[in-house]
Amino acid sequence: MTTTVEIIECPRDAWQGLPDLIPTEYKTEYLKELALTGFKHIDAVSFVSPKHVKQMADSEEVMAKLNTFFSKDLPAGLEAPEIIGIVVNEKGLERALATPGVTTIGYPYSISAYFRRANANMTRDESRLLVEELRKETAAANRGLVIYVSMAFGNPYDEPWGPEIVVEALEWLKDIRVRTVSLADTAGNAAPQLVGDLYRSVKEHVAGIELGVHLHSRPDNAEEKILAAYEAGCRRFDGALTGLGGCPFAGDNLVGNIATEDVIAVLRKAGADPGIDSSRLPKVLEMTNEIRAKYAHAPLEN
């Protein structure tokens, strides 16, 4: 019997740090192609200050164009995908909720005090108050909510870390009725065994939560990390085609998003069905490599 898995494609994560701005039209065409290729869950946009993330300044315009395609031109038999929009504060939440087509709000909740201060300038209590507000507002607006537990697999900041800290965060999220959580290896420093061991050690504490992984990695052990998470019971995987997107604070320019095509290949070999149209995948991979060449100045490594 084939196991069903969810693939969350993350162009927002892939694009947000690129040095050159991708035109709005090209972003829209790319997202359309993802939908046509069978990606049912897309981390597509974010609602943050353009001063900090210029690449995402056109999120509302991208969504307006994408919604027109979904409403008028989506082929019969295909449904519009879940579109995730990332926010980091209440102003971003207001923008996301005012943007048609954003079906799910995402928020990075860090268990690292250092990273939380550097990334959002918040204390833990402030961040938790925001998560509670996100849950209340998304429920009222009939939107989904996904919380990314940043630094779930350790961090490079010499701070206290362990499975018990992850469990405490997950149990709190469960208590406030968050139902979708993704464990993030933000710095990409987790060995495959740690990925599997941590997932196993925490999953029993959060029955009723859909628990996924958002892994960063060097290319040489990415497939092992995917398989470790799958064998530990994970059925929700984030990725970015060709592994585009990096993790600058990891101190290793080979660390980035795990390539979605590798996720698909590993899961299929393990007997799972990612639900992606293999016949269309080469086209969107070609578009991704065009983005690499034109806007990231980073050709795909062989």
C-alpha positions in Angstrom: 0.0 0.0 0.0 1.4 3.4 -1.1 2.0 5.9 1.7 0.7 9.4 1.0 3.0 12.3 1.9 2.7 16.1 1.6 5.4 18.1 -0.2 5.5 21.8 0.6 7.4 23.7 -2.1 9.0 26.8 -0.7 9.9 29.4 -3.4 9.5 32.2 -0.9 12.3 30.7 1.2 14.4 30.1 -2.0 13.9 33.6 -3.3 13.9 35.9 -0.2 17.7 36.3 0.0 18.6 36.6 -3.7 20.6 39.7 -4.6 18.6 40.7 -7.6 14.8 41.3 -7.8 12.8 38.7 -9.7 10.1 40.4 -11.8 6.6 40.0 -10.5 5.4 38.5 -13.8 8.1 35.8 -13.6 7.3 35.0 -10.0 3.6 34.6 -11.0 4.4 32.3 -14.0 6.7 30.2 -11.8 4.0 29.7 -9.1 1.5 28.9 -11.9 3.8 26.2 -13.1 4.2 24.7 -9.6 0.4 24.4 -9.4 0.3 22.7 -12.8 3.0 20.3 -11.8 0.8 19.1 -8.9 2.3 21.0 -5.9 -0.7 21.3 -3.6 1.1 23.3 -0.9 3.2 26.3 -1.8 5.1 28.6 0.6 4.8 31.4 -1.9 4.9 34.9 -0.3 5.7 36.8 2.9 4.4 40.0 4.4 7.4 41.6 6.0 9.0 45.0 5.7 10.4 45.7 2.3 13.3 47.4 4.0 14.4 44.0 5.3 13.2 41.7 2.5 12.9 43.6 -0.8 12.3 40.4 -2.8 8.9 40.0 -1.2 7.7 43.6 -1.5 5.3 42.6 -4.3 3.5 39.8 -2.5 0.0 41.4 -2.8 0.6 42.0 -6.6 1.8 38.4 -7.1 -1.2 37.0 -5.3 -3.7 39.2 -7.3 -2.2 37.8 -10.6 -2.1 34.3 -9.3 -5.8 34.4 -8.1 -6.9 35.4 -11.6 -5.2 32.3 -13.0 -6.7 30.1 -10.4 -10.2 31.4 -10.9 -10.2 31.5 -14.7 -7.5 29.3 -16.2 -6.7 26.4 -13.9 -7.3 23.2 -15.9 -10.2 21.0 -15.0 -9.3 18.4 -12.4 -6.8 20.6 -10.6 -7.6 22.5 -7.5 -5.9 25.7 -6.4 -3.1 24.9 -4.0 -2.8 25.9 -0.4 -0.8 29.2 -0.4 1.3 29.9 2.7 2.2 33.5 3.5 4.8 34.1 6.2 4.4 36.9 8.8 6.6 38.0 11.6 4.4 40.6 13.4 0.9 41.9 13.6 1.3 44.3 10.7 2.3 41.4 8.5 -0.7 39.4 9.7 -3.1 42.3 8.8 -1.6 42.4 5.3 -1.8 38.6 4.9 -5.4 38.4 6.0 -6.3 41.2 3.6 -4.8 39.4 0.7 -7.2 37.0 -1.1 -5.7 33.6 -2.0 -3.4 33.4 1.0 -5.0 30.3 2.6 -2.5 29.7 5.4 -0.4 32.0 7.6 3.1 30.8 8.6 5.2 32.0 11.5 8.7 31.1 12.6 8.7 30.6 16.3 12.3 30.3 17.6 13.4 28.3 20.6 16.7 30.1 20.4 16.8 33.3 22.3 19.7 34.7 20.3 18.1 33.9 16.9 14.7 35.2 18.1 16.3 38.6 19.1 18.3 38.8 15.9 15.4 37.8 13.6 12.4 39.4 15.2 13.7 41.4 18.2 11.3 39.7 20.5 11.4 38.0 23.9 9.9 34.5 24.3 6.8 35.9 26.0 6.3 38.5 23.2 6.6 35.8 20.5 4.2 33.5 22.3 1.6 36.3 22.6 1.9 36.8 18.9 1.4 33.1 18.2 -1.7 33.2 20.3 -3.0 36.2 18.3 -2.2 34.4 15.1 -4.2 31.4 16.1 -7.2 33.5 17.2 -7.2 35.7 14.1 -6.6 32.9 11.5 -9.4 30.8 13.1 -11.8 33.8 12.9 -10.8 34.4 9.3 -11.1 30.7 8.4 -7.4 30.6 7.4 -4.9 27.9 8.2 -1.9 28.3 10.5 1.5 26.6 10.4 4.2 27.3 13.1 7.8 26.6 12.2 9.8 25.8 15.3 13.1 27.4 14.4 16.4 25.8 15.7 14.5 22.6 16.6 17.5 20.5 15.8 20.1 22.6 17.6 21.9 25.9 16.9 25.4 27.3 16.6 25.0 29.8 19.4 26.1 27.8 22.4 22.7 28.0 24.0 20.9 25.3 26.0 19.2 22.8 23.6 17.7 19.4 23.8 14.6 17.3 22.9 12.9 18.5 26.2 13.0 22.1 25.0 11.4 21.1 21.7 8.8 19.1 23.5 8.0 22.0 25.8 7.4 24.2 22.8 5.3 21.6 21.0 3.1 20.9 24.1 2.5 24.6 24.5 1.5 24.9 20.8 -0.8 21.9 21.2 -2.4 23.5 24.3 -3.3 26.7 22.4 -4.7 24.6 19.6 -2.1 25.0 16.9 -2.6 22.0 14.7 0.2 22.2 12.1 3.9 22.5 13.1 7.1 22.1 11.1 10.4 21.4 12.9 13.1 23.5 11.3 16.8 22.6 11.1 17.4 26.3 10.6 21.2 26.2 10.6 21.4 22.9 8.8 23.7 21.4 11.4 21.7 18.3 12.3 23.2 14.9 11.3 20.7 12.4 9.8 20.6 10.3 12.9 19.7 13.4 15.0 16.9 14.2 12.6 15.3 10.8 13.0 16.0 10.5 16.7 14.5 13.9 17.5 11.4 13.3 15.5 10.8 10.0 17.2 11.4 11.5 20.6 8.9 14.3 20.3 6.1 13.0 18.0 4.3 11.0 20.8 4.0 14.2 22.8 1.9 16.0 20.2 -0.8 13.5 19.0 -3.3 15.4 16.9 -0.7 17.8 15.5 0.5 17.4 11.9 4.2 17.4 12.5 6.5 18.1 9.5 10.1 19.0 8.9 11.8 22.0 7.2 15.3 20.8 6.7 18.4 22.6 5.6 21.5 20.6 4.6 24.6 20.3 2.6 23.9 18.3 -0.6 26.0 15.4 0.4 23.8 14.2 3.2 20.4 15.7 2.3 18.9 12.4 1.1 19.9 10.7 4.4 18.1 13.4 6.4 14.9 13.0 4.3 15.0 9.2 4.8 15.7 9.5 8.5 12.7 11.8 9.0 10.4 9.5 6.8 11.5 6.3 8.7 10.8 8.1 12.0 7.2 8.7 10.8 7.3 12.2 9.2 4.8 12.6 6.3 5.1 16.4 5.7 8.3 17.7 4.0 9.3 21.2 3.0 11.8 21.7 0.1 12.9 24.0 -2.6 13.6 22.9 -6.2 17.4 22.6 -6.9 18.0 23.5 -3.2 17.9 27.2 -4.0 18.1 29.4 -1.0 20.7 29.5 1.7 21.3 29.8 5.4 23.9 32.6 5.8 24.3 32.2 9.6 25.2 28.6 9.1 28.7 29.6 8.1 28.7 27.2 5.2 27.6 28.4 1.7 26.8 24.8 0.7 24.0 24.7 3.4 20.6 25.6 2.0 17.2 24.2 1.4 16.9 20.5 0.6 16.2 20.1 -3.1 12.6 19.1 -3.6 13.5 16.8 -6.5 15.7 14.8 -4.0 12.8 14.7 -1.5 10.5 13.3 -4.3 13.0 10.7 -5.4 13.8 9.5 -1.9 10.2 9.2 -0.9 9.2 7.4 -4.1 12.0 4.9 -3.5 10.7 4.4 0.0 7.3 3.6 -1.4 5.5 6.9 -0.8 3.5 9.0 -3.3 4.4 12.7 -3.3 1.6 13.4 -5.9 3.8 15.3 -8.3 3.5 15.1 -12.1 6.9 13.8 -13.2 6.2 14.8 -16.8 6.0 18.5 -15.9 8.8 18.6 -13.3 11.6 19.3 -15.9 10.0 22.5 -17.0 9.8 24.0 -13.5 13.3 22.8 -12.8 14.4 24.6 -15.9 12.7 27.8 -14.7 14.4 27.4 -11.3 17.8 27.2 -12.9 17.0 30.4 -14.9 16.3 32.1 -11.6 19.6 30.8 -10.3 21.5 32.2 -13.3 19.7 35.5 -13.7 18.9 36.5 -10.1 21.1 34.5 -7.8 24.3 34.3 -9.9 24.5 30.7 -8.7 24.5 28.0 -11.3 23.5 24.6 -10.2 26.4 22.5 -8.9 26.9 19.2 -10.6 
